[in-house]
Amino acid sequence: MALSELQKRKLKVEFQSYDLDGDGAINQDDFEGLAAQIARVTGIKSGASEYEQLKSEYQNNTFAKLRGFNARRNGMNTS
């Protein structure tokens, strides 16, 4: 199923919101940056236990799931 031009633009904007360093790939550093942004906006101080929990959630759950999905999609074994 082909994407409409509107869907392509929306997808591009969404991708760019995750690709914090603008290198054309969403990687673990980008997810760490997202966690830091969320912490800053919500008033969680760097180094606080809540900050470490938030960072861990992004690194170990969100990014890991996306990496695993991409690997499976490309026929790679991630275990």
Secondary structure, DSSP 8 states (H G I E B T S, - for coil): ----HHHHHHHHHHHHHH-TT-SSS--HHHHHHHHHHHHHHHT--TTSHHHHHHHHIIIIIIIHHHHHHHHHHTT----
